């Protein structure tokens, strides 16, 4: 009986953790979409640069930023969600 209750609590904790992470990711994606709409509407300026320079710049900005920023952003939102007892 005790083993069954321990297993049930472990499953409840796992489900709670998963729902918290999903909520944080959904909030992060909503904020990113709202932040990127003005950029998409405005566009970017044309700069006459070589292909290698443009590729290097874009990989640094969008590649590294696209890998690091979501982890940091979702973790920050998760900390806020937990501190406000939303999930």
VENPE-V454973 format. One record per backbone hydrogen bond with DSSP energy under -0.5 kcal/mol. CO is the residue of the C=O (numbers start at 1). NH is the residue of the N-H. E is the energy in kcal/mol with one decimal. If there is no record, write none. Layout:
# VENPE-V454973
((CO;NH;E) (CO;NH;E))
This chain:
# VENPE-V454973
((1;5;-2.2) (2;6;-2.3) (3;7;-2.2) (4;8;-2.2) (5;9;-2.5) (6;10;-2.0) (7;11;-2.0) (8;12;-2.4) (9;13;-2.4) (10;14;-2.2) (11;15;-2.5) (12;16;-2.3) (13;17;-2.5) (14;18;-2.4) (15;19;-2.4) (16;20;-1.9) (17;21;-2.2) (18;22;-2.4) (19;23;-2.3) (20;24;-2.1) (21;25;-2.3) (22;26;-2.4) (23;27;-2.3) (24;28;-2.4) (25;29;-2.5) (26;30;-2.2) (27;31;-2.3) (28;32;-2.4) (29;33;-2.3) (30;34;-2.1) (31;35;-2.1) (32;36;-2.1) (33;37;-1.3) (34;38;-0.6) (35;39;-0.5) (36;40;-2.3) (37;41;-2.3) (38;42;-2.4) (39;43;-2.6) (47;49;-1.8) (50;54;-2.2) (51;55;-2.6) (52;56;-2.5) (53;57;-2.4) (54;58;-2.8) (55;59;-2.6) (56;60;-2.1) (57;61;-2.6) (58;62;-2.5) (58;63;-1.0) (59;63;-0.7) (59;64;-1.6) (60;65;-0.8) (61;65;-0.6) (62;66;-1.2) (63;67;-0.9) (64;67;-0.6) (64;68;-2.4) (65;69;-1.6) (68;72;-1.9) (69;73;-3.1) (70;74;-2.8) (71;75;-1.9) (72;76;-2.4) (73;77;-2.3) (74;78;-2.3) (75;79;-2.3) (76;80;-2.0) (77;81;-2.9) (78;82;-2.4) (79;83;-2.4) (80;84;-2.1) (81;86;-2.4) (81;87;-0.6) (82;85;-1.0))
